Amino acid sequence: MTTYTRIAEENQQIGIQKGEQIGIQKGEQIGIQKVKVEIVLKAFDNGVDIPLISNITDLSEEHILSILKEHGKLV
């Protein structure tokens, strides 16, 4: 195996590992966002006011209103 080939293979492995790490991080972020949406919907259904939901989830009130509209909770 030539030095060039070895370096190319090592770089390819590094690229794959970085890609996997980025994929895992994005997956975790998506999962966290899905949980926050569930919390927003359940809290709203149980009468929790929007400012408190915002405080609990660290989402803006505007984002919460958007989520509620998307899920037919507000018109």
N, C-alpha and C positions, 0 to 999 in steps of 0.2 A: 504494500500500500504506500502510495506516495504521500509526502508531507501535505501536499495540497488536498488530496482526497481525505486524509485524516482530519485536517482542519475544517474542510467543508462538512464532513459528517458531524463533527463536534458542534459546529455552528448550527447545523440543522437540528440537532438534539436540543440545544439551548433554545432555539426558536420554538420548538414543539413544547418544551417545558413552560416557557413564558406564555405561549398561547393557552395552554391548559390552565395556568394560574389565572389569567385574565378571564377565561371562561368560567372558572369556579367563582371568582369575585363577582362577575356579572350575574351569575345564577343566584348567588347569595343576596345580592341587591334586589333582584326581581322578587325573590321569596319574601324578603323583608317588606317590600312595597305591597305585596299581596296580603300579607298579614295585617298591615296598617289599614288597607281598604276594608278587610273583614272587621277590624276593630271599629272603624268609622261607622260602618253600616249597623253593627250590633249595638253600639253605643247610642246612635241616633234612634234606632228602633226602641230602645229602652228609656228614651226621654232625656238623654244627656245633651246638654246644650252645646252648640258648636264651639264657643270659646274654650270650654273645658276639653272637648275632644281635641281641639288644636293643641292645647297644653299637654295633653297626655301623649299624643302621637308625634308631636313636633312638626305637624303639617300646618301650612297656612290655612286660615279660614276660607280663603278663596279656593284652595285646592280641595278642601273638604266639601265645599258647596259643589264643586265640579264633580267630585265622586258621587255625591248624593244625586245630582241631576243625571249622571250617566246610568245610575242604577234605578232610576224612576222614583226616587224618594222625594224629589222636589220637582216642581215644574218651572 
